[in-house]
Amino acid sequence: MPFQAAYRKLLESGELGRRVEAAWRHLAACDLCARYCRVDRIRTLEGAVCRTGERAVVASFGPHHGEEEPLRGTHGSGTIFFTWCSLRCVFCQNWDISQRGLGEEVEPEQLAAMMLRLQAQGCHNINLVTPSHVVAQILAAVAIAARRGLDLPLVYNTGGYDSPEALALLDGVVDIYMPDMKYGDSRLAHRYSHVRDYCEVNRAAVREMHRQVGDLVLDARGIARRGLLVRHLVLPGGVSGTQAVLRFLAEEISPGTYLNLMDQYRPCYRADENPPLDRALSREEYREALDLARRLGLRLDAQCGARWGL
């Protein structure tokens, strides 16, 4: 049966247009990430942690060949990198985008044109990177692009601090959810990412994402079509709480959860001010995490452990 992106059905029924209108209303007292700033982002940025108003800000877009194997395929994942972020991670590797605001404001029509260009380039999906604070703008762009022929899976590539209000708007629109699960302890999340209740919010979000799309489904070529793909960056000194995260996925989501257990941590941004994040991850720390993931039976991305030969 030929693939059809989830949002195509909502477009045909008229529901996608209603979601766009509803999302725009949310911007008037914003609750589209779990910070719940309640700022009228159409009128002001004062008090908005994401520092984003009516228009999304885009840092770059293009085919990405470094993503997970089911996303990159042979022609790359069609990534759109959004500027700013609702998190304040002291170790952010993209801090010039997330904290300094490198990028340009775009209208929904321009964002839609980016999506269509990525489709024309042969990308396997539209990969929305750091999208939590621009859900309304994304929905508006998807509606425009879908009317013009967009039919690629949408990947919601998020830091995992997503509100239930936002996820309700995205239900039936997003094909592939790719959340980070950054921490197993909310106290450490507060210390290093400056958000409260991260684990509680994150776990509720991952449960809802899995309810919407289920385990990751691949086509005959090994390309992701629908489902949940989780990223967990192993941090030095046990900061990421890897054991708690992996047990949650295996025991409370699904042992079939597709996991990228990431090993590429290096000190960036303000990490040197925040030990133990001021050092690289050790081979033994990553081996311990990888061994646990394997014992739990989680479905690991092919690149997990490759750099270390594990």
Secondary structure as the mmCIF struct_conf table of DSSP 4:
data_model
#
loop_
_struct_conf.conf_type_id
_struct_conf.id
_struct_conf.beg_label_comp_id
_struct_conf.beg_label_asym_id
_struct_conf.beg_label_seq_id
_struct_conf.end_label_comp_id
_struct_conf.end_label_asym_id
_struct_conf.end_label_seq_id
HELX_RH_AL_P HELX_RH_AL_P1 ALA A 6 SER A 13
TURN_TY1_P TURN_TY1_P1 GLY A 14 GLY A 14
HELX_RH_AL_P HELX_RH_AL_P2 GLU A 15 HIS A 26
HELX_RH_3T_P HELX_RH_3T_P1 LEU A 27 ALA A 29
BEND BEND1 LEU A 32 CYS A 33
TURN_TY1_P TURN_TY1_P2 ALA A 34 ARG A 35
TURN_TY1_P TURN_TY1_P3 ARG A 41 ARG A 43
TURN_TY1_P TURN_TY1_P4 GLU A 46 GLY A 47
TURN_TY1_P TURN_TY1_P5 VAL A 49 CYS A 50
BEND BEND2 GLU A 54 ARG A 55
STRN STRN1 ALA A 56 HIS A 64
BEND BEND3 HIS A 65 GLU A 67
HELX_RH_AL_P HELX_RH_AL_P3 GLU A 69 ARG A 72
TURN_TY1_P TURN_TY1_P6 GLY A 73 HIS A 75
STRN STRN2 SER A 77 PHE A 82
BEND BEND4 THR A 83 THR A 83
BEND BEND5 SER A 86 SER A 86
TURN_TY1_P TURN_TY1_P7 VAL A 90 PHE A 91
TURN_TY1_P TURN_TY1_P8 GLN A 93 ASN A 94
HELX_RH_AL_P HELX_RH_AL_P4 TRP A 95 SER A 98
TURN_TY1_P TURN_TY1_P9 GLN A 99 ARG A 100
BEND BEND6 GLY A 103 GLY A 103
STRN STRN3 GLU A 104 VAL A 106
HELX_RH_AL_P HELX_RH_AL_P5 PRO A 108 ALA A 120
TURN_TY1_P TURN_TY1_P10 GLN A 121 GLY A 122
BEND BEND7 HIS A 124 HIS A 124
STRN STRN4 ILE A 126 VAL A 129
BEND BEND8 THR A 130 THR A 130
HELX_RH_3T_P HELX_RH_3T_P2 SER A 132 VAL A 134
HELX_RH_AL_P HELX_RH_AL_P6 VAL A 135 ARG A 147
TURN_TY1_P TURN_TY1_P11 ARG A 148 GLY A 149
BEND BEND9 LEU A 152 LEU A 152
HELX_LH_PP_P HELX_LH_PP_P1 PRO A 153 PRO A 153
STRN STRN5 LEU A 154 THR A 158
BEND BEND10 GLY A 160 GLY A 160
HELX_RH_AL_P HELX_RH_AL_P7 PRO A 164 LEU A 170
TURN_TY1_P TURN_TY1_P12 ASP A 171 VAL A 173
BEND BEND11 ASP A 175 ASP A 175
STRN STRN6 ILE A 176 PRO A 179
STRN STRN7 ASP A 180 ASP A 180
BEND BEND12 GLY A 184 GLY A 184
HELX_RH_AL_P HELX_RH_AL_P8 SER A 186 SER A 193
BEND BEND13 ARG A 196 ASP A 197
HELX_RH_AL_P HELX_RH_AL_P9 TYR A 198 VAL A 213
STRN STRN8 ASP A 215 ASP A 215
STRN STRN9 VAL A 217 LEU A 218
TURN_TY1_P TURN_TY1_P13 ALA A 220 ARG A 221
BEND BEND14 GLY A 222 GLY A 222
STRN STRN10 ALA A 224 LEU A 233
HELX_LH_PP_P HELX_LH_PP_P2 VAL A 234 LEU A 235
HELX_RH_3T_P HELX_RH_3T_P3 PRO A 236 GLY A 238
TURN_TY1_P TURN_TY1_P14 VAL A 239 SER A 240
HELX_RH_AL_P HELX_RH_AL_P10 THR A 242 PHE A 248
HELX_RH_PI_P HELX_RH_PI_P1 LEU A 249 ILE A 253
TURN_TY1_P TURN_TY1_P15 PRO A 255 GLY A 256
STRN STRN11 TYR A 258 MET A 262
TURN_TY1_P TURN_TY1_P16 TYR A 269 ARG A 270
HELX_RH_3T_P HELX_RH_3T_P4 ALA A 271 GLU A 273
BEND BEND15 ASN A 274 ASN A 274
TURN_TY1_P TURN_TY1_P17 PRO A 275 ASP A 278
BEND BEND16 ARG A 279 ARG A 279
HELX_LH_PP_P HELX_LH_PP_P3 ALA A 280 SER A 282
HELX_RH_AL_P HELX_RH_AL_P11 ARG A 283 LEU A 296
TURN_TY1_P TURN_TY1_P18 GLY A 297 GLY A 297
STRN STRN12 ARG A 299 LEU A 300
TURN_TY1_P TURN_TY1_P19 ALA A 302 GLY A 309
#
